[in-house]
Amino acid sequence: MVPDQPSGGGAVQQADLEGNGKNEVLVTYSNGANPPVLGAALFSKQKGQWQKLWSVTGQGYAVSYAGFADLTGEGRPELLLGWRMGTTVSGLDIYTMSGQNLQKMTSLCYSKLDVGNFTSQKGSHGTAQLAVWQHDTGDAYQVEVLGWNGKALVPDGDAYLNYFPKVVSYYQEQLKGMPDAVFYWYYLADAQLKVGQPQAAIDSARQSLAILAGRPDNYYKGYDLVVEGNALNAQQNFTDAQKVLQPLVGKQQNDGTLAARLDLALGDSYRGQLNDSKAEELYQAAIDRLVKDYANSSVVEKLQYDWNNPTLLKLLDEGSPQSWLAADCLRRLGGPLH
């Protein structure tokens, strides 16, 4: 079965997954039934004969991605398999070769996917990154660029300047047809901030807030204000950032993700004022909120960016916006992300 991506990919592909100069052959297939049974198999030529090394049964109704990319920076590629489970949802499984066995590194959900080297810095976090688009509403997507840090896929800020101009252009185009769509303004502001345009991000967030004025409280209002606060932090206007963010404190009890984003933004403002103890307290609070929501528990242990903590590792391996936010908090606390 020919995968939807990458462009030019076929049902039969080859790559040197072991790094020994000999290519393995990947086959993706469907049995043609309704609903179909999907699968993939890996073959290696041994003593002149092709031997099946590995196989897996897929999910969903189509192969949305089948390809190779060196995510770890070890000089040999990993295998990426995506299974389409809905019109806007695919599941991506990533495997690495260990000896002659494929082992799953991680999984995540995506709506759209770009794979490539989006940064010129080829550090220990890997040579290729994943640009993951996860559907929100309408034609709006939350976008993140992820790199492998040795334990999990985490946000790779080094790739933002190269990748996010594409996201800025995308939302500018969407707004031509729907200029009052607050979700497009919010995601535009987020993308502008990631390409180093804090004033443009402030203007976009305020445009969204102006549209919301007079309406009942909207889901995006708090997120707009957090983006504005982050943009003010980027301009080193830390006191102004706190003026924007502080009124939100304690009002996000039903949205742990927004509350964690708020803690993170406030932490950055205090760190900018050289108040590291207050900043670290807020970063830790953000992680605790995220893990509490993830574990659905009222009892949350203090994690202290311990990469051996099983609950935290499960969260980071979830491949969700919440896991990426937790990774951002850990990076600020000094966790070994790069």
Secondary structure, DSSP 8 states (H G I E B T S, - for coil): ---SBSTT--SEEEE-SSSSS--EEEEEEE---SS--EEEEEEEEETTEEEEEEEEE--SSEEEEEEEE--SSSSS-EEEEEEE-SSS-EEEEEEEEETTEEEEEEEEEESEEEEE---S---TT-S-EEEEEEE-STT-EEEEEEEE-SSSEEE-GGGHHHHHHHHHHHHHHHHHH-TT-HHHHHHHHHHHHHTT-HHHHHHHHHHHHHHHTTSS--HHHHHHHHHHHHHHHHTT-HHHHHHHHGGGTTS-TT-HHHHHHHHHHHHHHHHHTT-HHHHHHHHHHHHHHHHHHHHT-S-----TT-TT-HHHHHHHTT-SHHHHHHHHHHHHHT----
